[in-house]
Amino acid sequence: SIYQLHKITNDVSCVLLTGTIIMMRSILIVAILLSIAAAYYIYLPLPSTISEPWKLMFMDSILRGVMHLVSFAFVSGPQSSPAIRVTETSFGGVQAQVFESTAADQEPHLKRGVVYFHGGGWTLGSGKMQTYYLQCWSMAEELDAVVISIEYRLAPEARFPDQYNEAVQASKHILTAEVLSQYSIDPKRVAVSGDSAGANLAAAVAQQMALDNSAPIKFKVQALLYPALQALDFNTPSYQQNSHIPILHRPLMARFWLEYLSGDPRLVMSLLANNHSTPTPSQEIAAAKAKTDWTKLLPVAFQKSYKPVFPLHGDPKLLEKLPGLLDVRAAPLLAETKVLKAVPPAYIMTCEHDVLRDDGLMYATRLEEAGVDVTVDHFEDGFHGCLSFAFGPFRFSVGFRSFRSYTRWLKENL
């Protein structure tokens, strides 16, 4: 009947309405849960003094999500302009990009030269990445210089000492009268520089080239941006303070060292516990540890209330598995004083919110004790890699400030 049909229609409508309400509630619940999950993933309890914390949290969440997919686009081929000429070539068999200021084309003169090693934990990165490409471009323009960005091979294709050997090989080839003349570089004004793992290579190269009697042309200065210089102590005050601070978390740095030194990734926790140190170390290990003794090398203001971490037992075999931990080519902070006396004046940038802060500060102390002129440029609101964020899609005020400070020092000292 019509009444029954009307009743059935109402019942169907009620069912549909109820189903719609349930579906909307489900969608709302899922949306809320996703929002909570996203907030949980993005939010990090950061110090109040760090630069633009919410922007940093958001950027860090993206970087963590695409760590192995490379966050920033690569520049497709050399892109020159009237002010900067960019070419790709090789030095001693090592690939590189050359950024040349063209100012000398109109009025011929000798220019500054900068040999630059990009960061990335010896496993990631490239001078062709947008941030590094723009950084080297800007350096060439700001300094009226020739900036040579070295494309050393990365792990797992290459392991220590391959990256070091390529860095030295390229540098020796560049520091020849023939190459410097080809690019109109003043042989008395050449710097070696890099950031993070690249600063590790730059420091190691500066030491090696200073001692190389076969190389008559030397680097005038070295400029190290938040360098990684030792892997004997993963519990310095900066490692303890910044364990989970973007963008270089403490476990990630240990993993980078293991990748570089051909170590088993499962050893991360052993390194973080300083198990490669033992209560009764050998004479060699004791001597190396003395060069990383932050209780003596760090200014008191940076030691704060942190205490050294010593393992109860340690693992003596760990150093046998990772001999690179004691190799000065991998850990420039372990160099003998007589070697440090020979290196050129140094600029060392450190950031308060960076696990590697104390590596740079300890190296500065050791260089000063060896009689080397050192400029420490510390950024209280800085975090690891901040200078790169003067360029690319994520830009920070501390990125602009650190880049200006870095180029200003090079302009005044090179």
Phi, psi and chi 1 to 4 in degrees:
 res  aa     phi    psi   chi1   chi2   chi3   chi4
   1 SER       -  168.9   67.1      -      -      -
   2 ILE   -63.6  -38.5  -65.2  175.3      -      -
   3 TYR   -63.2  -44.0  172.0   78.1      -      -
   4 GLN   -65.3  -40.9  -71.1  174.7  -35.2      -
   5 LEU   -61.5  -42.2 -178.8   62.3      -      -
   6 HIS   -63.1  -39.2 -177.6   68.7      -      -
   7 LYS   -65.6  -43.1 -174.6  174.9 -176.0  -59.8
   8 ILE   -62.1  -41.6  -68.9  170.7      -      -
   9 THR   -61.2  -43.3  -57.2      -      -      -
  10 ASN   -63.9  -40.7  -75.2  -19.1      -      -
  11 ASP   -62.9  -43.3  -70.3  -17.7      -      -
  12 VAL   -62.4  -42.1  170.7      -      -      -
  13 SER   -61.8  -41.4  -61.6      -      -      -
  14 CYS   -64.2  -41.7  -72.6      -      -      -
  15 VAL   -62.4  -45.5  170.0      -      -      -
  16 LEU   -62.6  -42.8  -70.2  175.1      -      -
  17 LEU   -63.7  -44.5 -179.9   60.4      -      -
  18 THR   -61.4  -42.8  -57.5      -      -      -
  19 GLY   -62.3  -40.2      -      -      -      -
  20 THR   -64.0  -43.7  -58.1      -      -      -
  21 ILE   -62.3  -44.3  -67.6  172.7      -      -
  22 ILE   -62.2  -42.5  -67.8  172.9      -      -
  23 MET   -64.3  -42.8 -175.9  174.1   66.9      -
  24 MET   -63.7  -40.1  -69.1 -179.3   64.9      -
  25 ARG   -63.7  -41.1  -77.2  177.7  177.8  173.8
  26 SER   -62.3  -44.8  -60.9      -      -      -
  27 ILE   -61.7  -42.5  -67.8  173.0      -      -
  28 LEU   -63.2  -43.7 -179.4   60.4      -      -
  29 ILE   -63.1  -44.1  -69.0  170.6      -      -
  30 VAL   -61.9  -42.4  170.2      -      -      -
  31 ALA   -62.5  -41.7      -      -      -      -
  32 ILE   -64.2  -44.7  -68.0  172.2      -      -
  33 LEU   -63.0  -40.6  -69.6  175.0      -      -
  34 LEU   -65.1  -39.7  -73.7  175.2      -      -
  35 SER   -63.2  -42.3  -62.3      -      -      -
  36 ILE   -63.9  -43.1  -67.3  172.2      -      -
  37 ALA   -63.2  -42.8      -      -      -      -
  38 ALA   -64.0  -43.0      -      -      -      -
  39 ALA   -62.8  -41.2      -      -      -      -
  40 TYR   -63.5  -39.8  179.7   79.3      -      -
  41 TYR   -70.3  -39.4 -174.3   76.0      -      -
  42 ILE   -79.8  -40.7  -67.2  171.9      -      -
  43 TYR   -71.3  135.1  178.2   75.6      -      -
  44 LEU  -136.2  138.2  -70.6  169.0      -      -
  45 PRO   -74.6   91.5   27.4  -33.2      -      -
  46 LEU   -95.9  152.0  -59.3  179.4      -      -
  47 PRO   -61.1  147.0  -21.3   32.7      -      -
  48 SER   -68.1  -18.6   60.2      -      -      -
  49 THR   -86.8   -6.7   55.1      -      -      -
  50 ILE   -75.2  148.1 -158.4  166.1      -      -
  51 SER   -68.5  127.0  176.7      -      -      -
  52 GLU    43.7   67.4  -58.1  173.7   69.7      -
  53 PRO   -58.7  -42.1   19.4  -32.0      -      -
  54 TRP   -67.8  -37.9  -82.4  104.6      -      -
  55 LYS   -65.0  -39.0 -172.5 -170.4  -67.4 -174.2
  56 LEU   -64.9  -41.9 -179.0   58.4      -      -
  57 MET   -59.7  -46.2  -72.1 -179.2 -146.6      -
  58 PHE   -63.2  -45.7  179.9   71.2      -      -
  59 MET   -63.1  -40.6  179.7  -87.0  -60.8      -
  60 ASP   -65.1  -37.9  177.9   65.8      -      -
  61 SER   -64.2  -36.7   67.8      -      -      -
  62 ILE   -68.8  -44.9  -66.8  175.0      -      -
  63 LEU   -61.9  -39.1  -72.2 -179.8      -      -
  64 ARG   -65.5  -35.6  -81.0 -176.4  -79.6  129.0
  65 GLY   -72.5  -23.9      -      -      -      -
  66 VAL  -127.1   33.5  -66.1      -      -      -
  67 MET   -52.1  -43.9  175.0   60.4   72.2      -
  68 HIS   -98.4    8.4  -63.3  -67.6      -      -
  69 LEU  -105.7   -2.3  -61.7  179.7      -      -
  70 VAL    64.1  109.9 -173.7      -      -      -
  71 SER   -70.2  -33.7  -54.2      -      -      -
  72 PHE  -106.0  140.4  -54.7  113.4      -      -
  73 ALA   -65.4  148.1      -      -      -      -
  74 PHE   -86.0  148.2  -77.9   70.3      -      -
  75 VAL   -79.2  127.8  176.4      -      -      -
  76 SER   -87.0   93.1   56.3      -      -      -
  77 GLY    81.1  159.4      -      -      -      -
  78 PRO   -60.0  135.3  -19.7   32.0      -      -
  79 GLN  -127.0   99.2  -60.9  179.5    8.3      -
  80 SER   -88.1  169.1  -60.7      -      -      -
  81 SER  -144.4  174.0   75.9      -      -      -
  82 PRO   -58.9  -27.0  -27.6   36.3      -      -
  83 ALA   -92.4  -30.2      -      -      -      -
  84 ILE  -131.2  129.8  -58.4  -64.6      -      -
  85 ARG  -104.8  126.2  178.8  167.8   52.2 -111.1
  86 VAL  -116.2  128.5 -175.3      -      -      -
  87 THR  -135.2  158.3   54.6      -      -      -
  88 GLU  -111.9  134.3  -65.9 -177.9   -5.4      -
  89 THR  -154.5 -166.0 -174.3      -      -      -
  90 SER  -141.2  151.3   64.2      -      -      -
  91 PHE  -127.5  115.1  -61.9   98.3      -      -
  92 GLY    61.5   30.7      -      -      -      -
  93 GLY    85.3    0.6      -      -      -      -
  94 VAL  -104.0  127.8 -177.6      -      -      -
  95 GLN   -67.4  150.8  -63.4  -61.3  -52.5      -
  96 ALA  -159.9  157.2      -      -      -      -
  97 GLN  -109.1  137.5  -68.6   86.7   46.8      -
  98 VAL  -114.5  123.2 -179.0      -      -      -
  99 PHE  -108.7  110.7  -60.4   78.1      -      -
 100 GLU  -111.3  126.5  -62.9  177.7   75.5      -
 101 SER   -67.6  132.7  166.2      -      -      -
 102 THR   -94.3    9.3   58.5      -      -      -
 103 ALA   -58.0  -33.9      -      -      -      -
 104 ALA   -72.9  -13.1      -      -      -      -
 105 ASP   -65.8  -35.0  -67.3   -6.8      -      -
 106 GLN   -83.7  -44.6  -73.0   74.5   38.9      -
 107 GLU  -126.6   94.6  -60.6  179.1   13.5      -
 108 PRO   -54.5  128.3  -26.5   36.1      -      -
 109 HIS  -160.5  160.7   62.7  -86.3      -      -
 110 LEU   -79.6  141.4  -66.7  178.6      -      -
 111 LYS  -113.0  165.8  -67.1  170.3  -75.1 -169.9
 112 ARG   -67.5  157.0  -60.8  178.0  178.2   90.3
 113 GLY  -130.2  139.3      -      -      -      -
 114 VAL  -131.9  121.1 -179.2      -      -      -
 115 VAL   -94.1  119.5  178.0      -      -      -
 116 TYR  -119.6  135.9 -166.1   86.6      -      -
 117 PHE  -115.3  120.5  -59.9  100.3      -      -
 118 HIS   -72.6  159.8   68.3   78.6      -      -
 119 GLY   -90.9 -173.0      -      -      -      -
 120 GLY   132.0   21.1      -      -      -      -
 121 GLY    64.0   27.9      -      -      -      -
 122 TRP    62.3    5.0  -52.0  -80.0      -      -
 123 THR  -126.1  -20.8   64.7      -      -      -
 124 LEU  -127.7  167.5  -56.5  170.3      -      -
 125 GLY    93.5  167.9      -      -      -      -
 126 SER  -169.9  149.3  165.3      -      -      -
 127 GLY   -65.8  -12.4      -      -      -      -
 128 LYS   -88.3   -6.8  -64.3  179.1 -177.5  178.7
 129 MET   -65.1  146.2  -73.3  174.4   62.4      -
 130 GLN   -53.2  -44.7 -172.9 -175.6   63.8      -
 131 THR   -63.6  -46.7   48.1      -      -      -
 132 TYR   -69.9  -37.5  -75.0  120.6      -      -
 133 TYR   -60.3  -48.3 -163.3   92.3      -      -
 134 LEU   -68.2  -35.0  -66.6  175.4      -      -
 135 GLN   -62.4  -49.1  176.6 -174.8  -30.2      -
 136 CYS   -67.1  -36.7  -69.6      -      -      -
 137 TRP   -58.8  -50.1  179.6  -62.7      -      -
 138 SER   -64.7  -37.6  -60.4      -      -      -
 139 MET   -62.3  -44.9  -72.2  167.7   62.2      -
 140 ALA   -61.0  -39.3      -      -      -      -
 141 GLU   -73.1  -46.2 -167.2  168.2   30.5      -
 142 GLU   -64.1  -39.4  -72.5  -85.8  -28.0      -
 143 LEU   -97.0   -1.9  -60.3  170.5      -      -
 144 ASP    48.6   60.5 -177.8   22.8      -      -
 145 ALA  -132.7  171.3      -      -      -      -
 146 VAL  -108.6  115.1  176.0      -      -      -
 147 VAL  -106.0  123.1  178.6      -      -      -
 148 ILE  -110.6  110.3  -58.3  174.7      -      -
 149 SER   -94.4  116.6  178.2      -      -      -
 150 ILE   -86.9  129.8  -54.9  -60.7      -      -
 151 GLU   -99.0   70.2  -77.8  -68.4  -52.2      -
 152 TYR   -69.8  153.0   56.9   90.8      -      -
 153 ARG   -70.9  156.8  -69.9  178.8  -59.7  150.0
 154 LEU  -116.4  157.9  -56.6  172.5      -      -
 155 ALA   -70.0  146.3      -      -      -      -
 156 PRO   -88.4   -3.6   32.5  -36.5      -      -
 157 GLU   -61.0  -40.7  175.9 -167.3   -5.4      -
 158 ALA  -126.4  142.0      -      -      -      -
 159 ARG  -127.7  164.8  -51.9  -83.3 -168.8  174.9
 160 PHE   -54.8  134.6  174.5   79.0      -      -
 161 PRO   -97.0   21.7   36.0  -35.8      -      -
 162 ASP   -57.9  -49.4  -66.8  -18.6      -      -
 163 GLN   -61.3  -43.0  -70.8   91.5  -29.3      -
 164 TYR   -61.4  -47.1  166.7   82.6      -      -
 165 ASN   -61.2  -40.5  -72.1  -23.6      -      -
 166 GLU   -67.9  -37.1  -69.7 -175.0    7.0      -
 167 ALA   -63.4  -44.3      -      -      -      -
 168 VAL   -66.9  -43.4  170.9      -      -      -
 169 GLN   -60.9  -46.6 -172.8  173.6  -36.7      -
 170 ALA   -64.6  -42.0      -      -      -      -
 171 SER   -63.5  -43.8  -62.1      -      -      -
 172 LYS   -61.6  -38.8  -71.1 -173.0   70.2  170.1
 173 HIS   -68.7  -38.5 -168.4   83.5      -      -
 174 ILE   -69.2  -39.7  -67.5  167.0      -      -
 175 LEU   -81.1   50.2  -69.3 -179.9      -      -
 176 THR  -121.7  150.8   59.8      -      -      -
 177 ALA   -58.8  -36.3      -      -      -      -
 178 GLU   -63.7  -49.3  179.1 -176.9   -0.2      -
 179 VAL   -69.5  -44.3  171.3      -      -      -
 180 LEU   -62.0  -38.3  -63.5  179.9      -      -
 181 SER   -66.5  -38.8  175.2      -      -      -
 182 GLN   -58.7  -36.1  175.9 -174.5  -13.5      -
 183 TYR  -103.5   10.7  -69.1  101.4      -      -
 184 SER    55.8   43.5  -61.5      -      -      -
 185 ILE   -97.0  132.9  -61.9  173.9      -      -
 186 ASP   -69.7  117.1 -171.9  -20.1      -      -
 187 PRO   -63.0  -14.4   20.8  -31.8      -      -
 188 LYS   -94.3    1.3  -63.5  179.7 -179.7  178.8
 189 ARG  -136.4   62.7  -66.1 -163.4  -61.6  166.0
 190 VAL  -120.4  131.7 -172.5      -      -      -
 191 ALA  -115.0  155.5      -      -      -      -
 192 VAL  -116.4  136.5   63.0      -      -      -
 193 SER  -150.7  165.5 -175.2      -      -      -
 194 GLY   177.4  171.0      -      -      -      -
 195 ASP  -126.3  142.5   64.8  -71.9      -      -
 196 SER    57.4 -119.0 -167.6      -      -      -
 197 ALA   -63.8  -30.4      -      -      -      -
 198 GLY   -68.2  -33.6      -      -      -      -
 199 ALA   -70.2  -31.4      -      -      -      -
 200 ASN   -58.4  -47.7  166.9  -76.3      -      -
 201 LEU   -65.8  -40.0  -65.2  174.2      -      -
 202 ALA   -62.7  -42.9      -      -      -      -
 203 ALA   -65.4  -42.2      -      -      -      -
 204 ALA   -65.7  -40.0      -      -      -      -
 205 VAL   -66.0  -41.3  165.3      -      -      -
 206 ALA   -59.6  -40.2      -      -      -      -
 207 GLN   -66.0  -47.1  -67.9  178.3    7.1      -
 208 GLN   -65.6  -44.7  174.7   58.0   30.7      -
 209 MET   -68.4  -30.7  -64.0  -54.9  -63.7      -
 210 ALA   -65.8  -30.1      -      -      -      -
 211 LEU   -93.4  -10.8  -61.8  175.4      -      -
 212 ASP   -80.1  103.5 -170.5  -12.7      -      -
 213 ASN   -71.2  -15.2  -65.5  -34.8      -      -
 214 SER   -81.7   -7.8   68.2      -      -      -
 215 ALA  -109.2  100.2      -      -      -      -
 216 PRO   -69.8  -26.7   24.0  -32.2      -      -
 217 ILE   -95.2  128.7  -58.9  174.5      -      -
 218 LYS  -116.8  160.9  -55.5  -67.4 -174.9 -177.7
 219 PHE   -70.2  137.0  -72.5  116.1      -      -
 220 LYS   -79.0  -39.2 -177.1  178.9 -179.4 -178.1
 221 VAL  -143.4  165.6  -63.5      -      -      -
 222 GLN  -127.1  139.3   56.4 -178.6  -41.8      -
 223 ALA  -128.5  111.5      -      -      -      -
 224 LEU  -112.2  120.5  -46.2  176.7      -      -
 225 LEU  -101.9  117.3  -49.5  178.2      -      -
 226 TYR    33.1   67.5   21.9   85.2      -      -
 227 PRO   -76.3  148.0   29.9  -36.5      -      -
 228 ALA   -96.4  115.9      -      -      -      -
 229 LEU  -126.0   -6.4  -60.5  170.2      -      -
 230 GLN  -159.4  154.6   61.5   86.0   29.0      -
 231 ALA  -134.8   27.5      -      -      -      -
 232 LEU   -91.8  -20.6  -75.6 -179.7      -      -
 233 ASP  -138.1  107.1 -169.5  -10.4      -      -
 234 PHE   -96.7   21.5  -75.5   91.7      -      -
 235 ASN  -133.8   32.0  -70.9  -82.7      -      -
 236 THR   -64.4  164.3   61.8      -      -      -
 237 PRO   -52.8  -39.4  -31.7   38.5      -      -
 238 SER   -70.7  -33.5   61.5      -      -      -
 239 TYR   -66.2  -40.8  -93.7  114.2      -      -
 240 GLN   -69.5  -43.6  -66.0 -174.9   54.3      -
 241 GLN   -68.2  -38.0  171.9 -176.7  -63.4      -
 242 ASN  -113.1   28.4  -58.1  -55.7      -      -
 243 SER   -52.0  -38.3  179.3      -      -      -
 244 HIS  -120.7   27.1  -60.9  -68.8      -      -
 245 ILE   -89.4  133.4  -62.6  -66.8      -      -
 246 PRO   -61.9  157.2  -18.7   31.6      -      -
 247 ILE  -105.2    3.4   58.6  174.0      -      -
 248 LEU  -116.2   95.8 -176.5   60.9      -      -
 249 HIS   -77.6  152.1  -58.1 -105.4      -      -
 250 ARG   -55.4  -49.0 -177.1  166.8  163.0  -98.1
 251 PRO   -62.0  -32.8  -21.6   33.8      -      -
 252 LEU   -66.4  -39.1 -180.0   59.4      -      -
 253 MET   -64.7  -39.3 -169.2   62.4 -128.4      -
 254 ALA   -63.2  -40.3      -      -      -      -
 255 ARG   -64.2  -41.1  177.6   63.0 -176.1  -91.2
 256 PHE   -59.2  -44.4  -79.4  148.1      -      -
 257 TRP   -61.1  -41.7  -86.8  108.4      -      -
 258 LEU   -66.1  -38.1  -71.8  170.1      -      -
 259 GLU   -63.1  -43.7  -71.8  -70.0  -22.9      -
 260 TYR   -65.5  -41.6 -174.3   38.3      -      -
 261 LEU   -95.5   16.4  -58.8  177.8      -      -
 262 SER    59.4   38.4  -57.5      -      -      -
 263 GLY   -93.9  161.5      -      -      -      -
 264 ASP   -73.6  124.0 -172.8  -27.6      -      -
 265 PRO   -55.7  -22.6  -23.5   33.0      -      -
 266 ARG   -71.1   -6.9  -69.2  174.2  -64.4 -178.2
 267 LEU   -86.8    2.6  -65.5  175.2      -      -
 268 VAL   -53.2  -49.9  165.0      -      -      -
 269 MET   -65.6  -33.0  -64.0  -49.6  -63.5      -
 270 SER   -64.8  -41.7  -68.5      -      -      -
 271 LEU   -65.4  -43.6  -70.4 -173.6      -      -
 272 LEU   -63.6  -26.9  -65.2 -179.0      -      -
 273 ALA   -88.6    4.3      -      -      -      -
 274 ASN    58.8   32.5  -81.5   -4.2      -      -
 275 ASN   -70.5  -12.1  -82.9  -19.1      -      -
 276 HIS   -78.3   -5.9   46.3  -51.2      -      -
 277 SER   -98.9  143.1  -58.3      -      -      -
 278 THR  -122.1  153.4   58.0      -      -      -
 279 PRO   -58.6  -31.2  -24.0   34.4      -      -
 280 THR  -123.7   76.4   55.8      -      -      -
 281 PRO   -71.9  159.0   28.2  -35.4      -      -
 282 SER   -70.1  170.1   66.8      -      -      -
 283 GLN   -61.6  -39.1 -173.4  174.4   -5.3      -
 284 GLU   -64.0  -45.1  179.6 -172.1   13.4      -
 285 ILE   -68.4  -39.8  -62.9  172.8      -      -
 286 ALA   -61.2  -40.4      -      -      -      -
 287 ALA   -65.4  -40.0      -      -      -      -
 288 ALA   -67.5  -42.2      -      -      -      -
 289 LYS   -62.5  -32.8  -72.7  -69.1  -68.4 -179.8
 290 ALA   -63.1  -28.3      -      -      -      -
 291 LYS   -83.1   -4.4  -63.8  165.3 -173.9  169.0
 292 THR  -122.6   18.2   63.2      -      -      -
 293 ASP   -76.4   94.4 -175.6   -5.6      -      -
 294 TRP   -68.8  -19.3   57.1  -96.8      -      -
 295 THR   -66.6  -19.7   64.0      -      -      -
 296 LYS  -109.4  -26.1  -64.4  179.5 -179.6  176.7
 297 LEU   -96.6  -20.8  -65.3  172.4      -      -
 298 LEU   -91.6  138.0  -85.8 -174.2      -      -
 299 PRO   -56.4  143.9  -25.3   34.5      -      -
 300 VAL   -55.6  -35.6  175.0      -      -      -
 301 ALA   -59.5  -28.1      -      -      -      -
 302 PHE   -92.1  -16.4  -68.4  100.7      -      -
 303 GLN   -73.7  -33.4  -64.9 -174.1   25.8      -
 304 LYS    52.6 -132.9  -57.8  179.5 -178.9  178.1
 305 SER  -107.0   15.6   59.0      -      -      -
 306 TYR   -76.5  152.1  -66.1  102.0      -      -
 307 LYS  -119.7  149.2  -55.7  -63.3 -179.0 -175.8
 308 PRO   -61.6  148.7  -20.9   32.6      -      -
 309 VAL  -109.9  118.8  172.5      -      -      -
 310 PHE  -116.5  133.0  -58.6  105.0      -      -
 311 PRO   -72.0  149.4   28.3  -35.3      -      -
 312 LEU   -67.5  -39.0  -68.3  176.7      -      -
 313 HIS  -123.5  -45.1  -56.9  -69.0      -      -
 314 GLY    77.3  176.7      -      -      -      -
 315 ASP  -134.0   95.6 -177.5   -0.5      -      -
 316 PRO   -57.8  -27.7  -20.9   32.6      -      -
 317 LYS   -76.8  -13.9  -66.4 -176.4  178.6  179.7
 318 LEU   -63.3  -39.7 -161.1   53.8      -      -
 319 LEU   -70.8  -26.0  -75.3  169.5      -      -
 320 GLU   -69.4  -34.8  -64.5  176.5   11.5      -
 321 LYS   -75.3  -27.7  -61.5  174.4 -175.4  176.1
 322 LEU  -127.9   67.6  -63.0  168.5      -      -
 323 PRO   -62.2  -21.7   22.9  -34.5      -      -
 324 GLY   -63.2  -19.8      -      -      -      -
 325 LEU   -60.1  -27.3  -67.8  173.2      -      -
 326 LEU  -105.1    4.8  -64.1  176.8      -      -
 327 ASP   -88.7  120.9 -166.0  -40.7      -      -
 328 VAL   -63.4  -23.6   68.4      -      -      -
 329 ARG   -67.3  -28.8  -63.1  172.5  -60.5  171.2
 330 ALA   -92.8  -30.0      -      -      -      -
 331 ALA  -127.2   81.8      -      -      -      -
 332 PRO   -57.8  -22.4  -25.9   36.0      -      -
 333 LEU   -63.5  -20.4 -177.4   58.7      -      -
 334 LEU   -86.7    3.5  -55.3 -176.3      -      -
 335 ALA   -61.8  148.6      -      -      -      -
 336 GLU   -69.5  153.7  -61.7  -67.7  -20.2      -
 337 THR   -58.4  -38.2  -58.6      -      -      -
 338 LYS   -63.3  -28.8   63.4 -179.1  179.8 -178.9
 339 VAL   -74.1  -43.9  174.0      -      -      -
 340 LEU   -62.5  -32.4  -61.2 -177.6      -      -
 341 LYS   -60.5  -23.9  -72.7  179.6  179.4  -67.4
 342 ALA   -91.8  -13.2      -      -      -      -
 343 VAL   -77.8  159.5  -57.0      -      -      -
 344 PRO   -75.6  165.9   27.2  -35.1      -      -
 345 PRO   -51.9  149.0  -27.2   35.7      -      -
 346 ALA  -126.2  143.6      -      -      -      -
 347 TYR  -111.7  126.0  168.5   92.6      -      -
 348 ILE  -127.4  116.5  -59.4  177.1      -      -
 349 MET   -93.2  131.5  180.0 -177.9  -67.1      -
 350 THR  -129.0  155.3   58.7      -      -      -
 351 CYS  -126.8  137.6  -63.8      -      -      -
 352 GLU   -60.3  -38.1 -179.4   61.5   23.9      -
 353 HIS  -101.6   57.2  -52.1  -72.2      -      -
 354 ASP  -144.2  130.5  177.8   11.9      -      -
 355 VAL   -61.0  -25.3  -67.1      -      -      -
 356 LEU   -90.2    3.5  -62.2 -179.3      -      -
 357 ARG   -49.7  -48.1  179.8 -161.3   69.6 -169.7
 358 ASP   -74.1  -24.8  -64.0  -15.4      -      -
 359 ASP   -58.1  -48.1  -78.5   25.5      -      -
 360 GLY   -66.6  -41.1      -      -      -      -
 361 LEU   -67.8  -39.3  -66.5  174.2      -      -
 362 MET   -66.9  -38.6  -72.2 -169.1  -70.5      -
 363 TYR   -65.1  -38.7 -163.9   49.3      -      -
 364 ALA   -60.5  -42.9      -      -      -      -
 365 THR   -62.7  -45.3  -61.5      -      -      -
 366 ARG   -64.7  -39.3  -67.5 -149.1   60.9 -142.8
 367 LEU   -65.8  -43.1  -71.8  174.0      -      -
 368 GLU   -62.2  -41.6  -71.6  170.8  -13.1      -
 369 GLU   -64.4  -25.4  -69.7  176.4  -12.1      -
 370 ALA   -86.9   -1.2      -      -      -      -
 371 GLY    90.9   14.5      -      -      -      -
 372 VAL   -90.6  137.7  178.0      -      -      -
 373 ASP   -69.5  127.2  -71.5  -25.4      -      -
 374 VAL  -132.0  135.2 -179.1      -      -      -
 375 THR  -113.7  116.4  -61.6      -      -      -
 376 VAL   -98.2  122.9  174.4      -      -      -
 377 ASP  -113.7   98.5 -161.1    2.8      -      -
 378 HIS  -103.0  132.5 -176.2   68.9      -      -
 379 PHE  -111.2  111.6  -73.1   83.7      -      -
 380 GLU   -64.0  -30.4  -77.3  -69.6  -21.1      -
 381 ASP  -103.0   12.9   62.9  -18.1      -      -
 382 GLY   -85.6  156.8      -      -      -      -
 383 PHE  -133.6  167.0   51.1   88.7      -      -
 384 HIS   -60.0  131.2 -170.5   78.7      -      -
 385 GLY    81.7    9.7      -      -      -      -
 386 CYS   -61.6  -33.2   64.2      -      -      -
 387 LEU   -60.8  -34.7 -175.6  142.3      -      -
 388 SER   -62.7  -20.9  -67.1      -      -      -
 389 PHE   -89.0   21.6  -65.0   99.7      -      -
 390 ALA   -85.8   -7.7      -      -      -      -
 391 PHE  -133.1  169.4  -48.2   96.0      -      -
 392 GLY    79.0 -169.8      -      -      -      -
 393 PRO   -72.2  -27.1   24.3  -32.6      -      -
 394 PHE  -109.0  111.8  -64.2  101.8      -      -
 395 ARG  -117.7  138.8  -59.3 -172.8 -179.1 -171.3
 396 PHE  -125.4  147.7  -74.0   76.6      -      -
 397 SER   -60.3  -37.5   60.2      -      -      -
 398 VAL   -67.6  -24.4   69.8      -      -      -
 399 GLY   -65.6  -46.6      -      -      -      -
 400 PHE   -62.9  -44.9  -68.3  109.9      -      -
 401 ARG   -64.7  -42.4  -75.9 -176.9  -81.8  113.2
 402 SER   -68.4  -37.6   58.0      -      -      -
 403 PHE   -65.7  -42.2  178.6   72.5      -      -
 404 ARG   -62.3  -41.5  -76.4 -162.5  -59.5  -92.2
 405 SER   -66.5  -41.7 -172.9      -      -      -
 406 TYR   -62.5  -50.1  166.9   59.8      -      -
 407 THR   -69.5  -31.1   51.9      -      -      -
 408 ARG   -63.7  -43.2 -174.6 -173.2  -52.1  117.9
 409 TRP   -63.6  -43.5 -173.1   89.2      -      -
 410 LEU   -63.1  -39.2  -74.9  172.5      -      -
 411 LYS   -64.3  -36.3 -169.2  175.5  -67.9 -174.1
 412 GLU   -83.9  -22.8  -66.7  172.3   -6.8      -
 413 ASN  -116.6   -0.5  -67.5  -86.8      -      -
 414 LEU  -120.5      - -175.3   59.8      -      -
